[in-house]
Amino acid sequence: MRALAVVALACVSATFAIAVACGSSSSEIACPGASLESLSILGPDGGTVMSPAFSPCTTDYYVRCAAGSNDFTVTMKPAPGSTASLLQPTSSSGGSTTVTVQPNQAIVAQAQNDGGATEYWVRCLPPDFPPLEWTPHPEAGAPPPGYYLLGDFEVAQNGSGYAMMLDKNGVPVWYTAVPGGLGACVVENIVPGTVSYIPFDLLASEPFVVQPIDGGAPTDLNANGYMIDPHELRALANGNFLVLSYPFKYGVDLTGLSLPHATDDGGPLPLGTSETIEDCAILEITSSGTVVNAWNASDHFDPRQDTTVVMGQYGPAPPDGGVAYDVFHCNSLDVDPSNGNVLVSARQMSSVFYVAWPSGTVLWKMGGAQASLDNATYVSVGDPFHQQHDARLLEWNAACNGGAGRISVFDDESSSTDASARGVLYDVIVGGDASCTSPFDAGVTPGTASVEWQHGGPANSAGVGSFRISSDGSHVIGWGLIGLPLVFTEVDLQGDDLLDFSFGSAGPSYRVVKVPLSTFDLSVMRKAVNP
């Protein structure tokens, strides 16, 4: 087994710092095709307002704008052998031009030579767009190219949340505002050519939004008859989708369990024989919102045996005005592409489990208590996770020894006094027949999960968060509610910190997902944002 990579995070700078691939803005830099030697955007006071600092090989930037009209002076100089011109918001032949732009518009400059043209886009970000504190660590190396999908789901009063896509320099090359002053949660690329997200409203049911990146009309995904839980959206091979819900179930025996810190003196509140719970429902829905299959955790797990920590009411109160207890709290789904089965993460069980879909039988359970009503195979976890999120199957072979491969998890370690949040990768063999061993470590015993890799953060996380390992080797950890101005960190296989990002004091992102550059067409995204 390879050595663990457990690395303390570098402090996030309070100022915007950037290292561009092409180095400085010197005229000695050679870029493919036509290029500008210099480009500056000056505000009314004459100060430079463009981020990041200009480099001839960097083509996307932004400026911060106020509501209404914003006046800037654009000055450009072509590289030798090229000509320069301004394309938007007005046309000019280069040099120095005063322009007026509205929020969301772009200033577009162009360099041209006999070989073609290169466009430089400078986006005018709206005044309520969150701060972008991008801190690369070039001494440790550069992250693989890609786009980062994320959203700010804790929104200031009178502000808007934004689902966004950042490039390698922290520039929002695509974004969309969430209506109604709500935050953007679960920002991902689930359907090709789109970005999906859900407006975050803990006390109401919002639909998932599937937004084409070309600016086309969005599709709203509802679950007729259910409140959608704002934790997960997955696509199935048959064209349907999976979402989560939390229907109320009444008269549940919770004896032996207690709600922590709930009495007047801060002690635990014992629970009784007829309580109301927020169940965990996995719903398969059509694009029109019809529920074609519903799975309920309470049919497969007994909270008295499987719940490790009870949480108070998570969403709206029950219709009878009583109190509901959160005893499962499913927070992620991952579909096994080989058979359509579903890996589920349940925070209040400190467990992930694998469900045969659509039959619903729990085939195996990893971590937490050993019990299940389906007599599922139990996988014990060396160095276990606690109140985790974002469980994902990696290189998984469901036919091998009951299932074998890797599972990644964001381990929140919520309420822990001696452990920090971490992104962790487990080498797993479910057990059963001995038809094969782990493809990654021959020393792993069937029925166990062993830590293959991990990267720890500076503190535990009170909730949310993510950990994704991409096919290009990117290790991106979204830190959730870590209590610090830190949204995500990207590290390499050795655990070296390549990049830190935050929204400053504006809060966290529920999840951060990195996709290859080939996933989207940059020219389409630029034009879609431009009004």
Secondary structure, 3 states (H helix, E strand, C coil): CCCCCCCCCCCCCCCCCCCCCCCCCCCCCCCCCCCEEEEEEECCCCCECCECCCCCCCCEEEEECCCCCEEEEEEEEECCCCEEEEEECCCECCEEEEEEECCCCEEEEEEEECCEEEEEEEEEECCCCCCCEEEECHHHCCCCCCEEEEECCCCCCCCCCEEEEECCCCCEEEEEECHHHCEEEEEECCCCCEEEEEEECCCCCCCEEEEECCCCCCEEECCCCCCEEEEEEEECCCCCEEEEECCEEEEECCCCCEECCCCCCCCCEECCCCEEEECCEEEEECCCCCEEEEEEHHHCCCHHHHCCCCECCCCCCCCCCCCEEECCCEEEEEECCCCCCEEEEEHHHCEEEEECCCCCCEEEEECCCCCCCCCCEEEEECCCCCCCEEEEEEEEECCCCCCEEEEEEEECCCCCCCCCCEEEEEEEECCCCCCCCCCCCCCCCCCEEEEEEEEECCCCCCCCCEEEECCCCCEEEECCCCCCCCCEEEECCCCCEEEEEECHHHCCCCCCEEECHHHCCHHHHHHHHCC
